[in-house]
Amino acid sequence: MGGKPVHSGRLRDHGGRPVRALSVDPIHDTRETFRALVDAMSRPGTVQQTPAERSDHAVVTTLVDHEVTTHTFDEAVRRALESHGRFDSATPETADIVHTNGSPTWDVRDVRSGTLVEPSAGATVIYRVDALGPDATATTLRLTGPGVPDERTLRVSLPPTEVDAIADAQSVYPRGVDVVFAAADRISALPRSVTVEVV
């Protein structure tokens, strides 16, 4: 995920108050969110629970450290990370971690997708969405590939055009982007290794 290897020891609690301002406990919530991310990435299209009520805040807080660049639409996230000295701002096209509210104004196909030599240099794109899972009134995705037995469907509240753009961004394997959908306290992931189709 993102341009650097993700590991559970990334985060340190330097007082924790600004991160707690996002309703994310800097130790317990980030640890549990990391586990949820690992489960979501290893089983694409499954829905995992996070301990924080705003799962996109928890995911961004968990992934961003001093070694990655970040783009976020959310000023509260920016301020919290800046107060820890953990926010290195970048454009969506150059950032390691890209955070958007629903369909972005930029094109996910223009986000960093790594290289054939270093596909892990592709970005992680975190979509805050309104709904996720079987009850979502939204677009249905069909997933195939590693971590998916036969095929799996996922419903997410993004327009089909955005899902098509994600599918295009994923179509250059082993290059591509890792995608995380976050709704309320739930997440689901599309690693760059999966094939995505709109049903």
C-alpha positions as YAML, in Angstrom:
chain: A
units: angstrom
residues:
- id: 1
  name: MET
  ca: [0.00, 0.00, 0.00]
- id: 2
  name: GLY
  ca: [1.49, 3.28, -1.07]
- id: 3
  name: GLY
  ca: [5.08, 3.86, -2.02]
- id: 4
  name: LYS
  ca: [6.64, 2.35, 1.11]
- id: 5
  name: PRO
  ca: [6.19, -1.01, 2.83]
- id: 6
  name: VAL
  ca: [3.47, -0.84, 5.45]
- id: 7
  name: HIS
  ca: [4.25, -2.27, 8.86]
- id: 8
  name: SER
  ca: [2.48, -2.18, 12.19]
- id: 9
  name: GLY
  ca: [5.38, -0.41, 13.91]
- id: 10
  name: ARG
  ca: [5.04, 2.73, 11.81]
- id: 11
  name: LEU
  ca: [3.08, 4.86, 14.21]
- id: 12
  name: ARG
  ca: [4.35, 6.39, 17.39]
- id: 13
  name: ASP
  ca: [2.26, 8.19, 19.98]
- id: 14
  name: HIS
  ca: [3.74, 11.68, 20.34]
- id: 15
  name: GLY
  ca: [1.09, 12.79, 22.81]
- id: 16
  name: GLY
  ca: [-1.75, 11.71, 20.55]
- id: 17
  name: ARG
  ca: [-4.02, 14.70, 21.15]
- id: 18
  name: PRO
  ca: [-4.31, 15.91, 17.53]
- id: 19
  name: VAL
  ca: [-4.99, 12.40, 16.25]
- id: 20
  name: ARG
  ca: [-7.56, 11.92, 19.00]
- id: 21
  name: ALA
  ca: [-9.20, 15.08, 17.68]
- id: 22
  name: LEU
  ca: [-10.12, 12.90, 14.69]
- id: 23
  name: SER
  ca: [-11.68, 10.38, 17.13]
- id: 24
  name: VAL
  ca: [-8.80, 7.98, 16.41]
- id: 25
  name: ASP
  ca: [-6.85, 6.54, 19.31]
- id: 26
  name: PRO
  ca: [-3.19, 6.71, 18.17]
- id: 27
  name: ILE
  ca: [-2.31, 3.30, 19.58]
- id: 28
  name: HIS
  ca: [-5.34, 1.00, 19.83]
- id: 29
  name: ASP
  ca: [-7.29, 2.27, 16.81]
- id: 30
  name: THR
  ca: [-4.33, 2.44, 14.45]
- id: 31
  name: ARG
  ca: [-3.24, -1.07, 15.44]
- id: 32
  name: GLU
  ca: [-6.73, -2.49, 14.88]
- id: 33
  name: THR
  ca: [-7.14, -0.51, 11.65]
- id: 34
  name: PHE
  ca: [-3.86, -1.91, 10.36]
- id: 35
  name: ARG
  ca: [-5.16, -5.43, 11.00]
- id: 36
  name: ALA
  ca: [-8.40, -4.60, 9.21]
- id: 37
  name: LEU
  ca: [-6.41, -3.24, 6.25]
- id: 38
  name: VAL
  ca: [-4.32, -6.41, 6.05]
- id: 39
  name: ASP
  ca: [-7.51, -8.52, 6.07]
- id: 40
  name: ALA
  ca: [-9.16, -6.28, 3.47]
- id: 41
  name: MET
  ca: [-6.14, -6.39, 1.16]
- id: 42
  name: SER
  ca: [-5.66, -10.15, 1.48]
- id: 43
  name: ARG
  ca: [-9.38, -10.80, 0.84]
- id: 44
  name: PRO
  ca: [-10.36, -8.19, -1.75]
- id: 45
  name: GLY
  ca: [-13.98, -7.09, -1.72]
- id: 46
  name: THR
  ca: [-14.73, -8.27, 1.82]
- id: 47
  name: VAL
  ca: [-15.97, -5.68, 4.29]
- id: 48
  name: GLN
  ca: [-13.94, -5.22, 7.47]
- id: 49
  name: GLN
  ca: [-14.75, -3.32, 10.65]
- id: 50
  name: THR
  ca: [-12.56, -0.55, 12.03]
- id: 51
  name: PRO
  ca: [-12.60, 0.63, 15.65]
- id: 52
  name: ALA
  ca: [-13.05, 4.29, 14.67]
- id: 53
  name: GLU
  ca: [-16.39, 5.76, 13.63]
- id: 54
  name: ARG
  ca: [-14.73, 7.50, 10.68]
- id: 55
  name: SER
  ca: [-12.85, 4.69, 8.99]
- id: 56
  name: ASP
  ca: [-11.22, 6.96, 6.40]
- id: 57
  name: HIS
  ca: [-9.67, 9.02, 9.22]
- id: 58
  name: ALA
  ca: [-8.42, 5.82, 10.82]
- id: 59
  name: VAL
  ca: [-6.94, 4.53, 7.55]
- id: 60
  name: VAL
  ca: [-5.15, 7.77, 6.70]
- id: 61
  name: THR
  ca: [-3.81, 8.10, 10.24]
- id: 62
  name: THR
  ca: [-2.60, 4.50, 10.16]
- id: 63
  name: LEU
  ca: [-0.83, 4.74, 6.79]
- id: 64
  name: VAL
  ca: [0.72, 8.20, 6.89]
- id: 65
  name: ASP
  ca: [4.14, 8.48, 8.49]
- id: 66
  name: HIS
  ca: [7.25, 10.60, 7.98]
- id: 67
  name: GLU
  ca: [8.29, 8.66, 4.87]
- id: 68
  name: VAL
  ca: [5.26, 9.15, 2.63]
- id: 69
  name: THR
  ca: [3.66, 12.06, 0.80]
- id: 70
  name: THR
  ca: [-0.05, 12.70, 1.17]
- id: 71
  name: HIS
  ca: [-2.91, 14.44, -0.57]
- id: 72
  name: THR
  ca: [-6.17, 14.90, 1.35]
- id: 73
  name: PHE
  ca: [-9.31, 16.93, 0.82]
- id: 74
  name: ASP
  ca: [-9.97, 16.92, 4.59]
- id: 75
  name: GLU
  ca: [-8.54, 19.92, 6.45]
- id: 76
  name: ALA
  ca: [-9.07, 18.25, 9.84]
- id: 77
  name: VAL
  ca: [-6.85, 15.36, 8.74]
- id: 78
  name: ARG
  ca: [-4.27, 17.76, 7.37]
- id: 79
  name: ARG
  ca: [-4.12, 19.78, 10.61]
- id: 80
  name: ALA
  ca: [-3.90, 16.68, 12.81]
- id: 81
  name: LEU
  ca: [-1.05, 15.19, 10.80]
- id: 82
  name: GLU
  ca: [0.77, 18.52, 10.45]
- id: 83
  name: SER
  ca: [0.69, 18.95, 14.22]
- id: 84
  name: HIS
  ca: [2.62, 15.67, 14.47]
- id: 85
  name: GLY
  ca: [5.04, 16.68, 11.72]
- id: 86
  name: ARG
  ca: [3.67, 13.79, 9.67]
- id: 87
  name: PHE
  ca: [2.15, 15.63, 6.71]
- id: 88
  name: ASP
  ca: [4.25, 15.99, 3.57]
- id: 89
  name: SER
  ca: [1.82, 17.51, 1.06]
- id: 90
  name: ALA
  ca: [1.74, 16.43, -2.58]
- id: 91
  name: THR
  ca: [-0.60, 16.58, -5.55]
- id: 92
  name: PRO
  ca: [-2.91, 13.62, -6.25]
- id: 93
  name: GLU
  ca: [-0.71, 12.70, -9.19]
- id: 94
  name: THR
  ca: [2.50, 12.48, -7.11]
- id: 95
  name: ALA
  ca: [1.37, 11.47, -3.59]
- id: 96
  name: ASP
  ca: [1.92, 8.07, -1.98]
- id: 97
  name: ILE
  ca: [-1.39, 8.33, -0.07]
- id: 98
  name: VAL
  ca: [-4.37, 9.99, -1.78]
- id: 99
  name: HIS
  ca: [-7.57, 10.69, 0.18]
- id: 100
  name: THR
  ca: [-10.78, 11.75, -1.56]
- id: 101
  name: ASN
  ca: [-14.44, 12.29, -0.71]
- id: 102
  name: GLY
  ca: [-16.34, 10.20, -3.25]
- id: 103
  name: SER
  ca: [-15.54, 10.86, -6.91]
- id: 104
  name: PRO
  ca: [-12.56, 13.23, -7.05]
- id: 105
  name: THR
  ca: [-12.02, 16.25, -9.28]
- id: 106
  name: TRP
  ca: [-8.78, 14.59, -10.49]
- id: 107
  name: ASP
  ca: [-8.55, 11.32, -12.44]
- id: 108
  name: VAL
  ca: [-7.50, 8.18, -10.57]
- id: 109
  name: ARG
  ca: [-5.86, 6.99, -13.81]
- id: 110
  name: ASP
  ca: [-3.34, 9.83, -13.39]
- id: 111
  name: VAL
  ca: [-2.31, 8.74, -9.88]
- id: 112
  name: ARG
  ca: [1.10, 7.08, -9.48]
- id: 113
  name: SER
  ca: [0.93, 3.44, -10.59]
- id: 114
  name: GLY
  ca: [4.51, 2.36, -9.94]
- id: 115
  name: THR
  ca: [6.84, 0.80, -12.50]
- id: 116
  name: LEU
  ca: [7.46, -2.69, -13.81]
- id: 117
  name: VAL
  ca: [10.63, -2.80, -11.72]
- id: 118
  name: GLU
  ca: [9.00, -1.30, -8.61]
- id: 119
  name: PRO
  ca: [5.21, -1.76, -8.81]
- id: 120
  name: SER
  ca: [4.92, -1.11, -5.06]
- id: 121
  name: ALA
  ca: [5.68, 2.56, -5.81]
- id: 122
  name: GLY
  ca: [2.04, 2.90, -6.86]
- id: 123
  name: ALA
  ca: [-0.20, 5.04, -4.66]
- id: 124
  name: THR
  ca: [-2.87, 4.01, -2.19]
- id: 125
  name: VAL
  ca: [-6.15, 5.80, -2.91]
- id: 126
  name: ILE
  ca: [-8.64, 6.07, -0.03]
- id: 127
  name: TYR
  ca: [-12.22, 6.85, -1.06]
- id: 128
  name: ARG
  ca: [-14.63, 8.11, 1.59]
- id: 129
  name: VAL
  ca: [-18.00, 6.77, 0.44]
- id: 130
  name: ASP
  ca: [-21.52, 6.95, 1.84]
- id: 131
  name: ALA
  ca: [-22.26, 3.23, 1.75]
- id: 132
  name: LEU
  ca: [-20.39, -0.02, 1.38]
- id: 133
  name: GLY
  ca: [-21.49, -3.65, 1.35]
- id: 134
  name: PRO
  ca: [-24.59, -5.65, 0.42]
- id: 135
  name: ASP
  ca: [-27.08, -3.00, 1.59]
- id: 136
  name: ALA
  ca: [-25.48, -0.14, -0.34]
- id: 137
  name: THR
  ca: [-27.62, 1.50, -3.01]
- id: 138
  name: ALA
  ca: [-24.77, 1.83, -5.39]
- id: 139
  name: THR
  ca: [-22.61, 0.32, -8.10]
- id: 140
  name: THR
  ca: [-21.91, -3.40, -7.98]
- id: 141
  name: LEU
  ca: [-18.34, -4.49, -8.66]
- id: 142
  name: ARG
  ca: [-17.28, -7.96, -9.75]
- id: 143
  name: LEU
  ca: [-13.79, -8.91, -8.55]
- id: 144
  name: THR
  ca: [-11.52, -11.71, -9.69]
- id: 145
  name: GLY
  ca: [-7.89, -12.48, -8.99]
- id: 146
  name: PRO
  ca: [-5.61, -13.33, -6.06]
- id: 147
  name: GLY
  ca: [-7.44, -13.57, -2.73]
- id: 148
  name: VAL
  ca: [-10.82, -14.01, -4.46]
- id: 149
  name: PRO
  ca: [-12.24, -17.55, -4.70]
- id: 150
  name: ASP
  ca: [-13.80, -17.70, -8.20]
- id: 151
  name: GLU
  ca: [-15.31, -14.21, -8.03]
- id: 152
  name: ARG
  ca: [-16.72, -11.81, -5.44]
- id: 153
  name: THR
  ca: [-19.14, -8.90, -5.70]
- id: 154
  name: LEU
  ca: [-19.00, -5.66, -3.74]
- id: 155
  name: ARG
  ca: [-21.45, -2.78, -3.66]
- id: 156
  name: VAL
  ca: [-20.07, 0.72, -3.15]
- id: 157
  name: SER
  ca: [-21.65, 4.16, -3.46]
- id: 158
  name: LEU
  ca: [-19.58, 5.46, -6.35]
- id: 159
  name: PRO
  ca: [-20.85, 6.09, -9.88]
- id: 160
  name: PRO
  ca: [-20.03, 3.46, -12.51]
- id: 161
  name: THR
  ca: [-17.80, 5.95, -14.32]
- id: 162
  name: GLU
  ca: [-15.50, 6.21, -11.28]
- id: 163
  name: VAL
  ca: [-15.39, 2.43, -10.89]
- id: 164
  name: ASP
  ca: [-14.50, 2.14, -14.58]
- id: 165
  name: ALA
  ca: [-11.66, 4.62, -14.02]
- id: 166
  name: ILE
  ca: [-10.41, 2.50, -11.09]
- id: 167
  name: ALA
  ca: [-10.58, -0.59, -13.29]
- id: 168
  name: ASP
  ca: [-8.51, 1.21, -15.93]
- id: 169
  name: ALA
  ca: [-5.95, 2.20, -13.29]
- id: 170
  name: GLN
  ca: [-5.74, -1.45, -12.22]
- id: 171
  name: SER
  ca: [-5.40, -2.81, -15.76]
- id: 172
  name: VAL
  ca: [-1.61, -2.48, -16.03]
- id: 173
  name: TYR
  ca: [-0.65, -5.20, -13.49]
- id: 174
  name: PRO
  ca: [1.83, -5.53, -11.82]
- id: 175
  name: ARG
  ca: [1.56, -1.74, -11.89]
- id: 176
  name: GLY
  ca: [-1.56, -0.07, -10.56]
- id: 177
  name: VAL
  ca: [-2.98, 1.53, -7.45]
- id: 178
  name: ASP
  ca: [-4.26, 0.05, -4.20]
- id: 179
  name: VAL
  ca: [-7.78, 1.27, -3.44]
- id: 180
  name: VAL
  ca: [-9.49, 1.43, -0.04]
- id: 181
  name: PHE
  ca: [-13.20, 2.25, 0.27]
- id: 182
  name: ALA
  ca: [-14.21, 3.64, 3.67]
- id: 183
  name: ALA
  ca: [-17.78, 4.16, 4.89]
- id: 184
  name: ALA
  ca: [-18.62, 4.92, 8.52]
- id: 185
  name: ASP
  ca: [-16.70, 2.25, 10.48]
- id: 186
  name: ARG
  ca: [-16.19, -0.19, 7.60]
- id: 187
  name: ILE
  ca: [-13.58, -0.63, 4.88]
- id: 188
  name: SER
  ca: [-13.02, -2.75, 1.81]
- id: 189
  name: ALA
  ca: [-9.99, -2.90, -0.46]
- id: 190
  name: LEU
  ca: [-9.03, -3.49, -4.07]
- id: 191
  name: PRO
  ca: [-5.31, -4.26, -4.28]
- id: 192
  name: ARG
  ca: [-3.68, -3.66, -7.65]
- id: 193
  name: SER
  ca: [-3.60, -7.42, -8.28]
- id: 194
  name: VAL
  ca: [-7.38, -7.80, -8.70]
- id: 195
  name: THR
  ca: [-9.46, -7.34, -11.82]
- id: 196
  name: VAL
  ca: [-12.47, -5.04, -11.38]
- id: 197
  name: GLU
  ca: [-15.61, -4.94, -13.53]
- id: 198
  name: VAL
  ca: [-18.87, -3.05, -13.18]
- id: 199
  name: VAL
  ca: [-21.82, -5.45, -13.05]
...
